[in-house]
Amino acid sequence: MPVRLRPPHGSRAAIGIVIAHAVLIQVITFALRPGLAYAVLDSSDVAALLGVLSAGFAIPALLLALPSGQFVDRLGERVAAILGSVLVVAAAVVALLSRGSFVMVLLATVLLGCGHLLSVVSEQTLVANQAQSGRMDATFGRYTLAASAGQVLGPLLLAIPGDNPATPPLTILFAVCVGLGLLLGLTSVLIQRTPSAGSPAPSGILSSAGSLLSTKGVPRALLASSIALSTVDITLLYWPALGQERGLEVAVISAMLFTRSVCTMASRGALGFVSKFAGRKALMGGSLFAAALALAAGALPLESVGLVVAAGLFGFCIGLCQPLTMSWLTELSPPGQRGMTLSLRLAGNRIGQSAIPSGVGALAAATGPAGVLVISGVALIGAGWAGLAIRNADAG
């Protein structure tokens, strides 16, 4: 086991600041991204361009994930967070000035993707470096709960009253995002850099990543995280498809998605207690196996109530995986390389989110939505096997 950093006396305050930072960046992202989509549709009415916007947000995160991790390790969390907030403010300003220009909207999306990436990597690295021994799971649970709360609150900004009930008032929305971005920058300035410790990382990005991938347990942690997150994306696509196939009311699918989100937040809030009670290893494997069964249950001829209950069970169980893999990778990572390790996890997640739904979706024509859910459940069993490599926390 690598030697862990001893958190400074102000670690509780530092965690509080990063939780506020996490809420802000997610609120901005989940308000600005749909706002930019509306801007494209209002000006061109070409829905195909939304795929270009999606790529503009995701590709920079994939290409820059590892360099951003090394950047955080070398220059510290505060510098990365400040740079991320500058990019986010720039994205909101460009959106405000875009006036329907697709090129400007795309530029705003790319800036937002880069700013979001730097913000998230700096947050996760700070949590990893500041979390107290024995409270790693609970601290990452609080952090991911804050991020989930921001993702719920962000879309509410689209409901700002405007002249057209079919479109949010984009000028006001983008101006609000500029203000929130400035608040994000102020919060970034308050972030304290964790003193560097441990042996320096290899100078090259690829050599550093290769060294981490050769560490026992890291590949399995990355696999579990990637599969778990991709199945959440699958529910966004194939629960509606399942409802359409079976003639379910839209309200049922909406209730499934809402219940899943709320239960995910609940599980992350309770993670510290549950981890101490059940043990990290049993919790990681058991939650993924239970999530697999709950997801595959959608293929059964259940009534609406049964589908909503299964969605809630899936949300609760799958919500435990991401914070657990963060704490798992933190303990596997040498001090001084935690930014690189967590950015490697982000890159793996992005690859999984791109490859797994596409691969499973290729079978949809033959199996239908129900078959996709079963296949995804089988993939989660593989994630559960990977998760059994996790060790219990040192202090419960």
N, C-alpha and C positions, 0 to 999 in steps of 0.2 A: 504493500500500500504506500502511495506517495505521502510525503510529509505535508500536512495541511497547514495553511496559513492560520495564524491566530487572529481573529477579528479584532479590530481596534475597539476602544471603549464606545465610540460613537456608532457602532454598527447598526443598532436599532434605528437611530435617526436616519442613517444612510439607506436602510431598507425602506423606511417610510417615504423618503424622497424618490427612490426608484419606483415604488408602487404608484405614486402620483404621476411620475413620468410615464409609466406604462399605460395608465388610464388615458392620459392626454394623447399619446401617439396613436392609440387604437381608435379613440373618438375621431381624431382628425382623419385617419386613413379610411375608416368606415363611413365617414360623411363625404369626404372629397372624392373617393373612387366612384361611388354611384352618381355624384354630382357631375363628374367629368363624363360619365356615360350619357347622362341626360343632355349635356352640352353637345355631344356628337350627334345624338338622335335629333335634337332640335334643329341642328344646322344642315344635316345631310339625310337623315331618315334612312341610313344604310346600316342595318344591324350588323352586317359582316365586319364593319370597322371596329366593333367592340372586341373582336378577337385580337386585333392589332393592339388595342389598349391593354388587354390582359397580358399579352406578351411583353409589352413595354414596361409593365410593372414587375413581371416575374423574372424575365431574363437577366436584368441587372442584378437581382438578388441572387440568382444562381451563379453568375460569372464572378461577382464581387464578394461572395460569402467568405471564402478562405482568405483573400487579401484583407478583408475588413477584420477578421479575427486576429490576424497578425498585427494589424494596425492598432487594435485595442490593447493587445498584449504589450506592444512596444511603447505606445504613447499614453495609455491609460484610458479609463472609462469616460472621464470628463471631456477630454478632447474629442473623442468619437461622438459623444452625445451632443456636444455643441455643434460639431460639423453636421450631424444628422438633423438637428433642429434648423440650421441655416438652410439646408436643402429642402426641408419641409415647408418653411416659410416661402422660399423661392418658388416651390411648386404651387402654393396657394396664390401667390402674386401673379405668376404666369397664367394660372387659370382665370384669375380676375380680369386680366388684360386680354384674354384669348379672343373674346367676341366671336365665338363660333368657329375659329380657325382650327382645323383638325391638327395641323402641325404643332400649333401652340398647345393644344390639349394633350397631344402625345408627349410633347416636351415636359409638360406638367406631370404627366403620369410617370415618366422615367425619373424625374427629380424626386417624386414622392416615393417611388420604389427604392431608390438609393438612400434617401433619408430615413425611411422606415427600417431598412436593413441595418444601418449604422446605429440607429436608436435601439433596436431590439438586441443586437449583439452587445452593445455597451451595457444595457440593462441586465441581461443574463449573466454577463461576466461579473458585474458588480455583485449581484446576488450570490453567485458562486464563491466569490472571494470574501464576502462579508458574513455569510450565514454562519451561525454558531454551530459548533460540533454537537451532533445529536439532534439538531433542529433543521437539518438540510431539507428534508421532505416537507416539513411544515412551512418553511420559508418559501420554497419554490411553489408550494400550493397556494400561498397568499399572493405570490407574484402572478401566477397564471390566472387566479381568480380575478385580480385587478384587470388583467388584459381582457378577459372574457367580459367583464363589466363594461369596459370601453367599447368593445365590439357590439354590445347591446345598445349602448347609449348613442353611438355615432349615427346610426341610421335615423334616429329620432329627429336629428337636425333637418332631415329632408321634409319634415312636417311643418316647417316654418311657413306661416300663411303667405300666399302670393296671389297674383292676379289670375294665373291659370291653374286650376285645380289638378290638371294632369301633369304639371311640371313644377318642381320646386323653384323658388326664386333664386336663381343661380348667383346673381350678383351679391345678394345678401349672404347666401350660403358660403361663397368663396371668401367674402370679407370676414365672416365669423371664423373661418378656418385660418385666415391670416392672424387674427387676434389670438386664437388658440395656439398657433405656431409660435408666436412671440412668448406666450406663457410657457410653452414647452422649452423655449430657449432659456428663459429665466430659471426654470427647474433644472435644466442641464448644467447651468453655471454652479448650482448648489451641490451637484454631485461631487463627492470627494474621490480622488484617485486612490486606489489601493496600492500601498507600497509593494514594489516588485520583490519577489522572493523566489528561491529555487534556481535551478540551472536554466540558462537561456535556451530558447527554442532554436532548432536548426535554422540557419539563415534563409534557406529557400522554402517557398511555400509548399512545393510538392514534397520536399524531403521532410518537412515538418508534418504534413498530412500523412505521409507514408509511415513515419515513426508512430504517430498516434493510432493509425489503423492496425499496426502490428501489436498494439497493446491488447492483452487478453481482456475480452469482454466488450471492447469498444465496437467491433463490427456488429455484435449481437444487439447492443444498445441502439445503434443506428438503425438496424433492421426493424426492431420493435417499434421505434418511434415513427419511422417512415410508413410502415404498413398501417399503424393505428391512425395516423393523421389522414392518410389517403382514403380510409373507409368513411371518415366524416365527410369528405368531399363527395364520395359516392352516394351518401344519403341525400345530399342536396339535389342530385340529378335523378336518382332512381326511386326514391320514395314518391315524388310527383308522378313519375312514369308508372309506378305500381298503382297509384290511385286512379290514374286515367284508364289503365287496363281493366281495373275492377269496378270502375264507375263510382268511386268514392267521392264524396263531397270535398271541395277544396279545404273546407274548414277542418276536416280530419287530418289532412296532410299538414296544414298549418299548425294544428295542435301537436302533431308528432314532432315537428321541427322545433317548436317553442319548448315543449317538454324536454326534449333532448338537451337544448341549450341550458335551461334552468337546472336540470339535474347535473350537467357537467359543472356548472358553477358551484352547486352544492357539494359535489364530491371534492372539488379543489379546496373549498373552505374547510372541509372536515379531514383533509388528508393527514395533517399532523397527528390527530387522535387515532385515526384508522390505522396508520402506519405503525404506531407504537403498539396498538392492540393486536394486529394481525401479523406484523412483521413484513418488511419490505418485499422479500422474495415471494412469500405466499400471496401478498397483495398484488404484485405485478403480474405473476402468472395467472392467478385466479381471476383477476379483473378482466384480463384479455380473453381468457376462455369463456367467461360469462358474457362478455361483449360479443363474442363470436356467436354464441347461442341466441342472444337477443336480436342480433342483426339478421341471422338466418331465419328467425321466427317470422319475419315479415313475409316469407314465402308460404306460410301456413294460412289456411282459410280462416283467419281470425276476424272477429267483429271489430268495430272501430275502437272500442275501449281496450281491447286486447292489443291492438296495434300501438295505441298511445302508451300503454304500460310497457310494452317491449321497447319502444323508443326511449322512454325514461330510463329503463334499466341499461340500455346501450349507452346513453349519454352519461349516466353516473359512472359506469365502469370505464368507458373510453376516456373520460376526463381525468382519470388518475394516471394514465400512461405518460403524458407529456411532462408533468412536473417530476414524476419518478425517474424518467430517463435523464432529465436535466441533473438531478442530484446524483444519479448513478454515474453519469459521465464526468461530473465534477470531481467525484472521489477517485475516478480512474485517471484523471488528468494530472500531470505534474504541475505544481505551482509555476506560474509564469507562462503557461500554455493553455489556460482555460478559455480565453477568448477564441483561440484557434479551434479547440475541441468543440465548443458550443456552436461556432460557425460551421464546422464540419457537419454537425447535426442539422443545422438549418439547410445546408446544401443537400444533404441526404433526404430531408423532408421534401424539398422542392422537386428533386428527381422522382421520388415516390409519388408525389401529387400529380406529376406529369405522366409517368409511365404506367402506374398501376390502374388508374381509372380508364386510361386509353386501352390497355390490354384487356381488362375485364369487359369494357364496353364493346370490344370487337366480338364478344360472344353473345351480346345482348340479342342479336337478330335470331340466334338459334335457341337461346334459353329464356328470353324474356326478362323483364325486371326481377321477377322472383328468382330466376336462376342466377342473376348477377348478385343478388343479396346472399344467396347460399355460397357462391364462389368466394365472395368477399369474407364471409364468415370463416371459410376454410383458410383463407389467407391470415385471418386474425389468430387462428389456432397456431399457425407458424410463428406469428409474432409472440404468442404466449410461450411457445417453446424457447424462443430467443430470450424472453424476459426471465425465464427461470435461471439464467446465468447471473442475475443480480444478487448482490450480497445484502444481508440485513445491515441496517445502520449501526454504527458503533455504539450509540447510546439509545438503542431502541428505535 
